[in-house]
Amino acid sequence: MIHLASADGGLTTSLTAFLLVVVASFFLCLIVGTSYDTVSGFLTANRSLGALRNGIAMCGDYISVTALLVPVGTIALAGQDGIAFTTSTVAALIILLVLAEPVRNTGAFTLGGILTTRVPGRQVRIAAAVVTLMVCVPLTVVQLKVAGDAMTYLLGLDDAGAGQVCIVLLGLLIVSFSAFGGMSGTSMIEIAKVILAFGTFVTATAVILNRFHFDLGALLAAAAKGSGRGEDYFAPGQLYGPTATGTAERFSVALTLALGSGILPPVLMRINASRTGRTARRSARHAVLAFAAFSLALTVLGLGAAALVGTPAIVARGGQGYAALFLLSESIAGGHGGGTFFTLFACAVFVTALGAVSGLTLSAAASLAHDLRTPHDGTTTRDEKQVTQTRWWLAVVGIVSVVLAVLVYRWSILFFASYAAALAASTILPALIYALFWRGLTRNGLLATLYGGAAACMLLQVFSPTVSGSPAALFPGQDFHWFPLENVALLSVPVGFLAGWIMSRFDRRPPAQYATPQNRMLTGKAPTSETRGRPQ
């Protein structure tokens, strides 16, 4: 079944602009990326990015396809809950302000490299690589699935097979861009993404506010009316209900967003592209300000979608609200160029998918090529060989993610999104905090944090309503869940911290060396191999 994709017949214009963006992105990655044939160049852009440039790119790392589409739909559908979740995402960048400088001063670009500056050993690198893959692959699947849904809507197609074809085409394009571009190409794409998305969303925000004569009260009243719930639209509990379980669910979602999204593997690689630790901290500050402004625009767009489109119309196009942004572009067509916004939103979705998936696959490939490789002396030939290995691993990770996204296209992606974000909050965050700041950490304590947090996440998520026992579950016809929350971070994050603390406290081995790594993290002084330009 095919329906009209744009209210003013702007499908041809949208497709033309989309193809131009595809071609421009490819040549940008090709020109920028192929000039680097060393590990430092391909994976860290030779640590040459200044504070503002890397800060904008860092902000782009947080603007995924889900961050572009889901907040608008969630705010339109759930009011206060959606606004609270959008605010929680901004809190994640505040954590980044604390961690950016010491992480950059380690001189490492993968999670395994960062952790082994404090606790050396192959076991730590393997555990870090496992966690990196367990976070990046599900998130990549989610990005591809949402991008495929968005593209089928843009093309006016409702068939599930069309969505799977869109996933394959988008996935192969993005993997090709990533393999050519590396960190430099990804950085340019992220900067372009922020400029395009930010400019488009801010302009759309101004149009919506102008529609209500810049009267915020009138916008809120119209949003409440369009939701069909009146003043209850601004009451908490619209998404998960007003029960005790619903309250715990909302807190768990906020905890997941605040603690998990700020320390994802692509962000850790991004930090290491800064020139110095102080530059990384300034970059994080720029990213916080930019993303806070972007989140404010998302909030206005969500309220505008509720007011101008109406919650029933959004639900009719899909209960998760992915189409809210495009429906909003159609609703503002009268006198404001809705076709233009439709085209800009379409281009923003593609560039966002390109940047998000590129960052995730690049960080996963870097971990496989660097953390799991056999150590060797760094010669130029070996360096080029490692870049080649990284590109091959990037292709493998990307193709596997595309295949998984196609296979689970008809399934609910709630499990993958909830699991990956909770896993990052339960493993990467406590591991970084312990490795960077706690004197009592032991090797076994660090491994317990990584594996214990991962095991807790998997156990709780498998027996949560995201897998069985609800209409939106992975297996809606089955019911074997015993954990009541869809988002498990409320319990898995404490488990991750406690596992490392308890194991370190009762470990008979002495704590890992702290004085030398701590001096390095605070001052940024690197060993000889790093002063020669090779990341550790």
KERODREN-913392 format. One record per residue (C-alpha): y negated, x negated, z negated; residue in three letters. Coordinates in nm, 3 decimals. Each point is the difference from the previous one (the first is absolute). Last residue first. Example, Ala and Ser with C-alpha at 12.3 -4.5 7.8 and 13.67 -1.06 7.14 Angstrom:
(site (0.106 -1.367 -0.714) 'ser'),
(site (0.344 0.137 -0.066) 'ala'),
This chain:
(site (-0.313 -4.801 -2.357) 'gln'),
(site (-0.259 0.028 0.274) 'pro'),
(site (-0.044 -0.307 0.222) 'arg'),
(site (-0.358 -0.124 0.054) 'gly'),
(site (0.023 -0.366 -0.103) 'arg'),
(site (-0.161 0.095 -0.330) 'thr'),
(site (0.301 0.222 -0.042) 'glu'),
(site (0.251 -0.285 0.018) 'ser'),
(site (-0.205 -0.203 -0.248) 'thr'),
(site (0.002 0.258 -0.276) 'pro'),
(site (-0.270 0.265 -0.029) 'ala'),
(site (-0.303 0.026 -0.225) 'lys'),
(site (-0.104 0.366 -0.006) 'gly'),
(site (-0.164 -0.036 -0.340) 'thr'),
(site (0.144 0.296 -0.190) 'leu'),
(site (0.331 0.032 0.182) 'met'),
(site (0.056 -0.376 0.005) 'arg'),
(site (-0.077 -0.037 -0.368) 'asn'),
(site (0.244 0.281 -0.074) 'gln'),
(site (0.269 -0.161 0.217) 'pro'),
(site (-0.036 -0.327 -0.192) 'thr'),
(site (-0.009 0.152 -0.350) 'ala'),
(site (0.273 0.261 0.042) 'tyr'),
(site (0.339 -0.160 0.047) 'gln'),
(site (0.268 0.267 -0.015) 'ala'),
(site (0.099 0.120 -0.343) 'pro'),
(site (0.288 -0.178 -0.175) 'pro'),
(site (0.355 0.123 0.061) 'arg'),
(site (0.161 0.198 -0.278) 'arg'),
(site (-0.127 0.327 0.146) 'asp'),
(site (-0.061 0.264 -0.266) 'phe'),
(site (-0.376 0.027 0.046) 'arg'),
(site (0.010 -0.061 0.375) 'ser'),
(site (0.264 0.270 0.052) 'met'),
(site (-0.194 0.250 -0.213) 'ile'),
(site (-0.333 -0.067 0.174) 'trp'),
(site (0.140 0.009 0.353) 'gly'),
(site (0.194 0.322 -0.053) 'ala'),
(site (-0.291 0.157 -0.190) 'leu'),
(site (-0.248 -0.041 0.285) 'phe'),
(site (0.233 0.143 0.263) 'gly'),
(site (0.118 0.278 -0.230) 'val'),
(site (-0.362 0.095 -0.078) 'pro'),
(site (-0.061 0.034 0.377) 'val'),
(site (0.321 0.199 0.058) 'ser'),
(site (-0.085 0.281 -0.243) 'leu'),
(site (-0.334 0.136 0.122) 'leu'),
(site (0.068 -0.165 0.335) 'ala'),
(site (0.269 0.257 0.087) 'val'),
(site (-0.190 0.229 0.234) 'asn'),
(site (0.203 0.312 0.080) 'glu'),
(site (0.042 0.075 -0.369) 'leu'),
(site (0.279 0.202 -0.167) 'pro'),
(site (0.274 -0.265 -0.020) 'phe'),
(site (0.335 0.182 0.006) 'trp'),
(site (0.048 0.044 0.374) 'his'),
(site (0.337 0.100 0.144) 'phe'),
(site (-0.112 0.293 0.214) 'asp'),
(site (0.101 0.014 0.364) 'gln'),
(site (-0.128 0.214 0.288) 'gly'),
(site (-0.343 -0.165 0.000) 'pro'),
(site (0.146 -0.345 0.066) 'phe'),
(site (-0.306 -0.226 0.038) 'leu'),
(site (-0.190 0.245 -0.214) 'ala'),
(site (-0.288 0.224 0.113) 'ala'),
(site (0.186 0.324 -0.081) 'pro'),
(site (0.094 -0.133 -0.347) 'ser'),
(site (0.319 -0.100 -0.185) 'gly'),
(site (0.082 -0.324 0.173) 'ser'),
(site (-0.151 -0.334 0.106) 'val'),
(site (-0.370 0.043 -0.083) 'thr'),
(site (0.097 0.215 -0.300) 'pro'),
(site (0.109 -0.316 -0.187) 'ser'),
(site (0.350 -0.144 -0.043) 'phe'),
(site (-0.038 -0.257 0.276) 'val'),
(site (-0.353 -0.079 -0.116) 'gln'),
(site (0.102 -0.069 -0.359) 'leu'),
(site (0.281 -0.238 0.094) 'leu'),
(site (-0.197 -0.177 0.274) 'met'),
(site (-0.309 -0.048 -0.212) 'cys'),
(site (0.197 -0.123 -0.302) 'ala'),
(site (0.194 -0.244 0.219) 'ala'),
(site (-0.319 -0.140 0.152) 'ala'),
(site (-0.166 -0.042 -0.341) 'gly'),
(site (0.308 -0.176 -0.135) 'gly'),
(site (0.038 -0.224 0.305) 'tyr'),
(site (-0.356 -0.128 0.005) 'leu'),
(site (-0.072 0.008 -0.374) 'thr'),
(site (0.343 -0.136 -0.089) 'ala'),
(site (-0.050 -0.286 0.248) 'leu'),
(site (-0.328 -0.089 -0.171) 'leu'),
(site (0.159 0.011 -0.343) 'gly'),
(site (0.292 -0.211 0.120) 'asn'),
(site (-0.242 -0.268 0.116) 'arg'),
(site (-0.193 0.013 -0.324) 'thr'),
(site (-0.343 0.146 -0.081) 'leu'),
(site (-0.150 -0.084 -0.340) 'gly'),
(site (-0.334 -0.136 0.123) 'arg'),
(site (-0.108 0.324 0.161) 'trp'),
(site (-0.294 0.004 0.248) 'phe'),
(site (0.094 -0.072 0.360) 'leu'),
(site (0.378 0.039 -0.003) 'ala'),
(site (-0.003 0.296 -0.241) 'tyr'),
(site (-0.276 0.185 0.185) 'ile'),
(site (0.155 -0.072 0.339) 'leu'),
(site (0.349 0.114 -0.104) 'ala'),
(site (-0.141 0.311 -0.170) 'pro'),
(site (-0.186 0.101 0.320) 'leu'),
(site (0.273 -0.088 0.250) 'ile'),
(site (0.283 0.184 -0.178) 'thr'),
(site (-0.088 0.344 -0.135) 'ser'),
(site (-0.323 0.065 0.192) 'ala'),
(site (0.153 -0.121 0.327) 'ala'),
(site (0.311 0.209 -0.061) 'leu'),
(site (-0.207 0.311 -0.076) 'ala'),
(site (-0.180 -0.033 0.334) 'ala'),
(site (0.322 -0.054 0.193) 'ala'),
(site (0.191 0.282 -0.171) 'tyr'),
(site (-0.264 0.269 0.031) 'ser'),
(site (-0.061 -0.064 0.370) 'ala'),
(site (0.369 -0.028 0.089) 'phe'),
(site (0.103 0.309 -0.198) 'phe'),
(site (-0.284 0.215 0.130) 'leu'),
(site (0.100 -0.081 0.358) 'ile'),
(site (0.179 0.333 0.043) 'ser'),
(site (0.263 -0.016 0.269) 'trp'),
(site (-0.034 0.095 0.366) 'arg'),
(site (-0.129 -0.344 0.094) 'tyr'),
(site (0.260 -0.178 -0.214) 'val'),
(site (0.185 -0.161 0.294) 'leu'),
(site (-0.318 -0.072 0.196) 'val'),
(site (-0.172 -0.165 -0.297) 'ala'),
(site (0.315 -0.202 -0.071) 'leu'),
(site (0.014 -0.127 0.359) 'val'),
(site (-0.371 -0.089 -0.010) 'val'),
(site (0.043 -0.183 -0.331) 'ser'),
(site (0.297 -0.198 0.136) 'val'),
(site (-0.205 -0.089 0.309) 'ile'),
(site (-0.294 -0.120 -0.209) 'gly'),
(site (0.209 -0.202 -0.243) 'val'),
(site (0.185 -0.170 0.285) 'val'),
(site (-0.316 -0.067 0.201) 'ala'),
(site (-0.172 -0.147 -0.304) 'leu'),
(site (0.308 -0.213 -0.068) 'trp'),
(site (-0.030 -0.137 0.354) 'trp'),
(site (-0.371 -0.070 -0.046) 'arg'),
(site (0.067 -0.169 -0.333) 'thr'),
(site (0.268 -0.218 0.157) 'gln'),
(site (-0.244 -0.106 0.272) 'thr'),
(site (-0.261 -0.085 -0.264) 'val'),
(site (0.268 -0.198 -0.185) 'gln'),
(site (0.085 -0.192 0.315) 'lys'),
(site (-0.365 -0.087 0.056) 'glu'),
(site (-0.016 -0.144 -0.351) 'asp'),
(site (0.326 -0.186 0.046) 'arg'),
(site (-0.138 -0.164 0.312) 'thr'),
(site (-0.325 -0.087 -0.176) 'thr'),
(site (0.181 -0.154 -0.291) 'thr'),
(site (0.033 0.152 -0.343) 'gly'),
(site (0.305 -0.133 -0.178) 'asp'),
(site (0.270 0.257 -0.048) 'his'),
(site (0.089 0.277 -0.242) 'pro'),
(site (0.274 0.237 0.125) 'thr'),
(site (-0.153 0.337 0.088) 'arg'),
(site (0.018 0.305 -0.224) 'leu'),
(site (-0.356 -0.003 -0.137) 'asp'),
(site (-0.168 -0.114 0.322) 'his'),
(site (0.163 0.185 0.291) 'ala'),
(site (0.103 0.311 -0.193) 'leu'),
(site (-0.324 0.018 -0.198) 'ser'),
(site (-0.211 -0.058 0.310) 'ala'),
(site (0.192 0.273 0.184) 'ala'),
(site (-0.068 0.251 -0.279) 'ala'),
(site (-0.368 -0.095 -0.011) 'ser'),
(site (-0.034 0.031 0.378) 'leu'),
(site (0.186 0.332 0.009) 'thr'),
(site (-0.228 0.155 -0.262) 'leu'),
(site (-0.324 -0.138 0.146) 'gly'),
(site (0.086 0.103 0.355) 'ser'),
(site (0.107 0.347 -0.118) 'val'),
(site (-0.334 0.060 -0.170) 'ala'),
(site (-0.222 -0.150 0.273) 'gly'),
(site (0.168 0.174 0.293) 'leu'),
(site (0.030 0.331 -0.185) 'ala'),
(site (-0.370 -0.016 -0.084) 'thr'),
(site (-0.088 -0.089 0.359) 'val'),
(site (0.201 0.300 0.117) 'phe'),
(site (-0.144 0.243 -0.255) 'val'),
(site (-0.356 -0.120 0.066) 'ala'),
(site (0.045 0.056 0.374) 'cys'),
(site (0.111 0.360 -0.059) 'ala'),
(site (-0.280 0.061 -0.251) 'phe'),
(site (-0.253 -0.129 0.253) 'leu'),
(site (0.137 0.225 0.272) 'thr'),
(site (-0.001 0.309 -0.223) 'phe'),
(site (-0.347 -0.091 -0.120) 'phe'),
(site (-0.123 -0.011 0.357) 'thr'),
(site (0.170 0.326 0.085) 'gly'),
(site (-0.168 0.161 -0.304) 'gly'),
(site (-0.337 -0.084 0.151) 'gly'),
(site (-0.235 0.146 -0.258) 'his'),
(site (-0.131 0.323 0.152) 'gly'),
(site (0.312 0.200 -0.073) 'gly'),
(site (0.281 -0.256 -0.021) 'ala'),
(site (-0.007 -0.017 -0.380) 'ile'),
(site (0.318 0.204 -0.036) 'ser'),
(site (0.187 -0.208 0.256) 'glu'),
(site (-0.066 -0.324 -0.187) 'ser'),
(site (0.113 0.172 -0.321) 'leu'),
(site (0.328 0.095 0.161) 'leu'),
(site (0.042 -0.367 0.082) 'phe'),
(site (-0.052 -0.110 -0.360) 'leu'),
(site (0.213 0.281 -0.145) 'ala'),
(site (0.299 -0.081 0.224) 'ala'),
(site (0.176 -0.214 -0.261) 'tyr'),
(site (-0.020 0.284 -0.254) 'gly'),
(site (0.343 -0.041 -0.161) 'gln'),
(site (0.095 0.365 0.056) 'gly'),
(site (-0.026 -0.024 0.376) 'gly'),
(site (-0.215 0.173 0.265) 'arg'),
(site (0.011 0.337 -0.179) 'ala'),
(site (-0.097 -0.175 -0.324) 'val'),
(site (-0.327 -0.110 0.160) 'ile'),
(site (-0.080 0.353 0.122) 'ala'),
(site (0.076 0.146 -0.345) 'pro'),
(site (-0.220 -0.263 -0.174) 'thr'),
(site (-0.314 0.082 0.194) 'gly'),
(site (-0.150 -0.175 0.302) 'val'),
(site (-0.369 -0.014 -0.094) 'leu'),
(site (0.006 0.000 -0.380) 'ala'),
(site (0.339 -0.162 -0.067) 'ala'),
(site (-0.056 -0.255 0.274) 'ala'),
(site (-0.351 -0.069 -0.132) 'gly'),
(site (0.136 -0.062 -0.347) 'leu'),
(site (0.243 -0.251 0.145) 'gly'),
(site (-0.273 -0.156 0.213) 'leu'),
(site (-0.225 -0.036 -0.305) 'val'),
(site (0.278 -0.169 -0.194) 'thr'),
(site (0.086 -0.231 0.289) 'leu'),
(site (-0.366 -0.108 0.017) 'ala'),
(site (0.009 -0.087 -0.370) 'leu'),
(site (0.320 -0.194 0.062) 'ser'),
(site (-0.177 -0.203 0.270) 'phe'),
(site (-0.284 -0.083 -0.238) 'ala'),
(site (0.250 -0.115 -0.262) 'ala'),
(site (0.186 -0.196 0.268) 'phe'),
(site (-0.312 -0.192 0.098) 'ala'),
(site (-0.102 -0.078 -0.358) 'leu'),
(site (0.348 -0.110 -0.103) 'val'),
(site (0.048 -0.208 0.316) 'ala'),
(site (-0.330 -0.185 -0.054) 'his'),
(site (0.107 -0.084 -0.357) 'arg'),
(site (0.341 -0.115 0.121) 'ala'),
(site (-0.168 -0.230 0.251) 'ser'),
(site (-0.215 -0.142 -0.279) 'arg'),
(site (0.315 -0.076 -0.200) 'arg'),
(site (0.164 -0.158 0.304) 'ala'),
(site (-0.307 -0.216 0.059) 'thr'),
(site (0.022 -0.118 -0.358) 'arg'),
(site (0.364 -0.093 0.051) 'gly'),
(site (-0.086 -0.195 0.314) 'thr'),
(site (-0.004 0.038 0.380) 'arg'),
(site (0.154 0.346 0.009) 'ser'),
(site (0.317 0.058 0.206) 'ala'),
(site (0.200 -0.020 -0.324) 'asn'),
(site (-0.135 0.334 -0.114) 'ile'),
(site (0.124 0.165 0.320) 'arg'),
(site (0.353 -0.122 -0.064) 'met'),
(site (-0.006 0.164 -0.345) 'leu'),
(site (-0.141 0.318 0.157) 'val'),
(site (0.282 0.008 0.255) 'pro'),
(site (0.254 -0.032 -0.288) 'pro'),
(site (-0.135 0.308 -0.187) 'leu'),
(site (-0.206 -0.071 -0.310) 'ile'),
(site (-0.265 0.274 -0.008) 'gly'),
(site (0.218 0.288 0.119) 'ser'),
(site (0.234 0.000 -0.296) 'gly'),
(site (-0.209 0.011 -0.316) 'leu'),
(site (-0.265 0.265 0.072) 'ala'),
(site (0.204 0.201 0.252) 'leu'),
(site (0.313 0.006 -0.213) 'thr'),
(site (-0.193 0.076 -0.319) 'leu'),
(site (-0.182 0.289 0.169) 'ala'),
(site (0.332 0.138 0.123) 'val'),
(site (0.153 -0.039 -0.348) 'ser'),
(site (-0.295 0.178 -0.162) 'phe'),
(site (0.033 0.288 0.243) 'arg'),
(site (0.375 0.022 -0.060) 'glu'),
(site (-0.042 -0.005 -0.380) 'ala'),
(site (-0.244 0.291 0.029) 'thr'),
(site (0.241 0.188 0.226) 'gly'),
(site (0.285 -0.058 -0.244) 'thr'),
(site (-0.215 0.135 -0.282) 'ala'),
(site (-0.075 0.308 0.210) 'thr'),
(site (-0.323 0.069 0.194) 'pro'),
(site (0.160 -0.032 0.346) 'gly'),
(site (0.077 -0.297 0.223) 'tyr'),
(site (-0.265 0.022 0.272) 'leu'),
(site (-0.249 0.249 -0.143) 'gln'),
(site (0.042 -0.139 -0.351) 'gly'),
(site (-0.359 -0.084 -0.082) 'pro'),
(site (-0.261 0.274 0.053) 'ala'),
(site (-0.244 -0.041 0.288) 'phe'),
(site (0.176 0.245 0.231) 'tyr'),
(site (0.030 0.242 -0.292) 'asp'),
(site (-0.364 0.085 0.067) 'glu'),
(site (0.100 0.201 0.306) 'gly'),
(site (0.364 -0.029 0.103) 'arg'),
(site (-0.022 0.082 0.372) 'gly'),
(site (-0.066 -0.365 0.084) 'ser'),
(site (-0.286 0.104 0.227) 'gly'),
(site (-0.185 0.160 -0.292) 'lys'),
(site (0.032 -0.306 -0.220) 'ala'),
(site (-0.108 -0.223 0.289) 'ala'),
(site (-0.299 0.226 0.071) 'ala'),
(site (-0.110 -0.021 -0.364) 'ala'),
(site (0.040 -0.377 -0.001) 'leu'),
(site (-0.200 -0.035 0.321) 'leu'),
(site (-0.276 0.228 -0.133) 'ala'),
(site (-0.021 -0.205 -0.318) 'gly'),
(site (-0.022 -0.321 0.200) 'leu'),
(site (-0.308 0.129 0.183) 'asp'),
(site (-0.063 -0.243 0.286) 'phe'),
(site (-0.103 0.294 0.221) 'his'),
(site (0.359 0.129 -0.005) 'phe'),
(site (0.065 -0.092 0.366) 'arg'),
(site (-0.204 -0.315 -0.067) 'asn'),
(site (0.258 -0.100 -0.260) 'leu'),
(site (0.274 0.045 0.258) 'ile'),
(site (-0.185 -0.202 0.264) 'val'),
(site (-0.079 -0.277 -0.248) 'ala'),
(site (0.366 -0.022 -0.099) 'thr'),
(site (0.101 -0.018 0.366) 'ala'),
(site (-0.239 -0.293 0.043) 'thr'),
(site (0.142 -0.170 -0.310) 'val'),
(site (0.353 0.059 0.124) 'phe'),
(site (-0.063 -0.139 0.347) 'thr'),
(site (-0.191 -0.306 -0.119) 'gly'),
(site (0.255 -0.079 -0.268) 'phe'),
(site (0.296 0.050 0.231) 'ala'),
(site (-0.143 -0.208 0.285) 'leu'),
(site (-0.149 -0.279 -0.214) 'ile'),
(site (0.301 -0.010 -0.233) 'val'),
(site (0.245 -0.006 0.291) 'lys'),
(site (-0.191 -0.272 0.182) 'ala'),
(site (0.014 -0.214 -0.314) 'ile'),
(site (0.372 0.070 -0.041) 'glu'),
(site (0.065 -0.082 0.366) 'ile'),
(site (-0.188 -0.331 -0.031) 'met'),
(site (0.196 -0.085 -0.315) 'ser'),
(site (0.330 0.087 0.167) 'thr'),
(site (-0.082 -0.233 0.287) 'gly'),
(site (-0.083 -0.284 -0.237) 'ser'),
(site (0.300 0.071 -0.226) 'met'),
(site (0.249 -0.008 0.285) 'gly'),
(site (-0.118 0.132 0.336) 'gly'),
(site (0.289 -0.042 0.243) 'phe'),
(site (0.285 0.125 -0.217) 'ala'),
(site (-0.222 0.266 -0.155) 'ser'),
(site (-0.113 0.140 0.336) 'phe'),
(site (0.357 0.018 0.126) 'ser'),
(site (0.113 0.174 -0.318) 'val'),
(site (-0.284 0.250 0.038) 'ile'),
(site (0.086 0.087 0.358) 'leu'),
(site (0.370 0.035 -0.083) 'leu'),
(site (-0.078 0.229 -0.292) 'gly'),
(site (-0.244 0.217 0.191) 'leu'),
(site (0.246 0.056 0.284) 'leu'),
(site (0.296 0.060 -0.230) 'val'),
(site (-0.195 0.229 -0.234) 'ile'),
(site (-0.141 0.199 0.293) 'cys'),
(site (0.354 0.049 0.135) 'val'),
(site (0.108 0.128 -0.341) 'gln'),
(site (-0.289 0.246 -0.007) 'gly'),
(site (0.087 0.125 0.347) 'ala'),
(site (0.357 0.060 -0.116) 'gly'),
(site (-0.132 0.211 -0.288) 'ala'),
(site (-0.169 0.237 0.246) 'asp'),
(site (-0.345 0.131 -0.090) 'asp'),
(site (-0.212 -0.174 0.263) 'leu'),
(site (-0.378 0.029 0.050) 'gly'),
(site (-0.052 -0.369 0.069) 'leu'),
(site (-0.213 -0.043 -0.312) 'leu'),
(site (0.256 0.191 -0.205) 'tyr'),
(site (0.280 -0.219 0.128) 'thr'),
(site (-0.213 -0.305 -0.082) 'met'),
(site (-0.064 0.112 -0.358) 'ala'),
(site (0.369 0.061 -0.066) 'asp'),
(site (0.086 -0.342 0.143) 'gly'),
(site (-0.268 -0.163 -0.216) 'ala'),
(site (0.145 0.174 -0.308) 'val'),
(site (0.351 -0.122 0.084) 'lys'),
(site (-0.116 -0.351 0.091) 'leu'),
(site (-0.198 -0.039 -0.322) 'gln'),
(site (0.288 0.134 -0.212) 'val'),
(site (0.252 -0.231 0.166) 'val'),
(site (-0.233 -0.295 -0.060) 'thr'),
(site (-0.027 0.099 -0.366) 'leu'),
(site (0.378 0.014 -0.027) 'pro'),
(site (0.030 -0.349 0.158) 'val'),
(site (-0.279 -0.166 -0.199) 'cys'),
(site (0.102 0.080 -0.359) 'val'),
(site (0.374 -0.074 0.009) 'met'),
(site (-0.071 -0.296 0.229) 'leu'),
(site (-0.246 -0.153 -0.247) 'thr'),
(site (0.236 0.068 -0.292) 'val'),
(site (0.284 -0.185 0.173) 'val'),
(site (-0.232 -0.289 0.092) 'ala'),
(site (-0.119 -0.028 -0.361) 'ala'),
(site (0.359 -0.009 -0.127) 'ala'),
(site (0.088 -0.267 0.255) 'ile'),
(site (-0.304 -0.210 -0.092) 'arg'),
(site (0.080 0.028 -0.371) 'val'),
(site (0.360 -0.105 0.056) 'gln'),
(site (-0.115 -0.295 0.212) 'arg'),
(site (-0.182 -0.156 -0.292) 'gly'),
(site (-0.342 -0.076 -0.139) 'pro'),
(site (-0.152 0.221 -0.273) 'val'),
(site (-0.381 -0.034 -0.002) 'arg'),
(site (-0.078 -0.103 0.357) 'thr'),
(site (0.326 0.178 0.075) 'thr'),
(site (-0.161 0.339 -0.057) 'leu'),
(site (-0.270 -0.046 0.264) 'ile'),
(site (0.241 -0.138 0.260) 'gly'),
(site (0.245 0.284 -0.055) 'gly'),
(site (-0.274 0.260 0.036) 'leu'),
(site (-0.106 -0.159 0.327) 'thr'),
(site (-0.321 -0.180 0.101) 'phe'),
(site (-0.012 -0.280 -0.257) 'ala'),
(site (-0.304 -0.216 -0.082) 'gly'),
(site (0.031 0.080 -0.370) 'thr'),
(site (-0.379 0.021 -0.006) 'asn'),
(site (0.008 0.310 0.215) 'arg'),
(site (0.206 0.187 -0.262) 'val'),
(site (-0.229 -0.121 -0.280) 'pro'),
(site (-0.310 0.125 0.188) 'glu'),
(site (0.131 0.339 0.118) 'ala'),
(site (0.174 0.116 -0.319) 'leu'),
(site (-0.288 0.147 -0.200) 'val'),
(site (-0.191 0.151 0.293) 'leu'),
(site (0.330 0.129 0.138) 'leu'),
(site (0.045 0.212 -0.310) 'ile'),
(site (-0.332 0.163 0.090) 'ile'),
(site (0.141 0.057 0.348) 'leu'),
(site (0.269 0.224 -0.144) 'ala'),
(site (-0.265 0.215 -0.169) 'ala'),
(site (-0.117 0.114 0.345) 'val'),
(site (0.344 0.152 0.055) 'thr'),
(site (-0.037 0.197 -0.320) 'ser'),
(site (-0.317 0.164 0.136) 'thr'),
(site (0.194 0.143 0.295) 'thr'),
(site (0.261 0.133 -0.242) 'phe'),
(site (-0.265 0.172 -0.211) 'ala'),
(site (-0.162 0.161 0.306) 'ile'),
(site (0.336 0.132 0.115) 'gly'),
(site (0.074 0.149 -0.342) 'asp'),
(site (-0.344 0.163 -0.011) 'gln'),
(site (0.046 0.186 0.324) 'gly'),
(site (0.368 0.044 0.089) 'ala'),
(site (0.016 0.097 0.367) 'leu'),
(site (-0.326 -0.139 0.139) 'ala'),
(site (0.014 -0.296 -0.237) 'ile'),
(site (0.359 -0.071 0.102) 'thr'),
(site (-0.078 0.033 0.372) 'gly'),
(site (-0.295 -0.237 -0.011) 'val'),
(site (0.188 -0.239 -0.229) 'pro'),
(site (0.311 -0.003 0.228) 'val'),
(site (-0.157 -0.095 0.334) 'leu'),
(site (-0.172 -0.336 -0.035) 'leu'),
(site (0.182 -0.129 -0.309) 'ala'),
(site (0.327 0.100 0.168) 'thr'),
(site (-0.094 -0.193 0.313) 'val'),
(site (-0.090 -0.298 -0.218) 'ser'),
(site (-0.348 -0.087 -0.122) 'ile'),
(site (0.077 -0.243 -0.282) 'tyr'),
(site (0.049 -0.297 0.231) 'asp'),
(site (-0.327 0.096 0.169) 'gly'),
(site (-0.187 -0.066 -0.324) 'cys'),
(site (0.149 -0.347 0.007) 'met'),
(site (-0.126 -0.043 0.357) 'ala'),
(site (-0.351 0.092 -0.115) 'ile'),
(site (0.031 -0.242 -0.292) 'gly'),
(site (0.138 -0.270 0.229) 'asn'),
(site (-0.311 0.019 0.217) 'arg'),
(site (-0.237 0.025 -0.294) 'leu'),
(site (0.152 -0.282 -0.206) 'ala'),
(site (0.062 -0.247 0.279) 'gly'),
(site (0.328 -0.039 0.187) 'leu'),
(site (0.121 -0.354 0.072) 'ser'),
(site (0.322 -0.020 -0.199) 'arg'),
(site (0.163 -0.148 0.311) 'asn'),
(site (0.041 0.358 0.129) 'ala'),
(site (0.248 0.046 -0.288) 'thr'),
(site (0.330 0.082 0.172) 'leu'),
(site (-0.045 -0.134 0.354) 'phe'),
(site (-0.246 -0.278 -0.078) 'gly'),
(site (0.166 -0.130 -0.316) 'ser'),
(site (0.343 0.021 0.159) 'val'),
(site (-0.119 -0.185 0.308) 'thr'),
(site (-0.019 0.122 0.361) 'asp'),
(site (-0.338 0.171 -0.011) 'tyr'),
(site (-0.194 0.057 0.325) 'ser'),
(site (0.245 0.273 0.100) 'thr'),
(site (-0.138 0.236 -0.262) 'gly'),
(site (-0.362 0.044 0.102) 'val'),
(site (0.040 0.052 0.375) 'ile'),
(site (0.325 0.199 -0.017) 'leu'),
(site (-0.104 0.211 -0.299) 'cys'),
(site (-0.329 0.093 0.166) 'leu'),
(site (0.173 0.056 0.333) 'phe'),
(site (0.241 0.246 -0.160) 'phe'),
(site (-0.269 0.180 -0.197) 'ser'),
(site (-0.216 0.047 0.309) 'ala'),
(site (0.294 0.142 0.197) 'val'),
(site (0.094 0.245 -0.276) 'val'),
(site (-0.365 0.099 -0.057) 'val'),
(site (-0.040 0.071 0.372) 'leu'),
(site (0.318 0.207 -0.008) 'leu'),
(site (-0.137 0.210 -0.288) 'phe'),
(site (-0.334 0.050 0.173) 'ala'),
(site (0.179 0.130 0.308) 'thr'),
(site (0.231 0.219 -0.208) 'leu'),
(site (-0.291 0.151 -0.192) 'ser'),
(site (-0.198 0.065 0.317) 'thr'),
(site (0.298 0.172 0.160) 'thr'),
(site (0.059 0.211 -0.313) 'leu'),
(site (-0.363 0.113 -0.021) 'gly'),
(site (0.072 0.362 0.086) 'gly'),
(site (-0.271 0.131 -0.232) 'asp'),
(site (0.224 0.124 -0.283) 'ala'),
(site (0.226 -0.299 0.018) 'ser'),
(site (0.377 -0.034 0.009) 'ala'),
(site (0.076 0.336 0.163) 'leu'),
(site (0.359 0.087 -0.074) 'his'),
(site (0.328 -0.110 0.151) 'ile'),
(site (0.345 0.131 -0.092) 'met'),
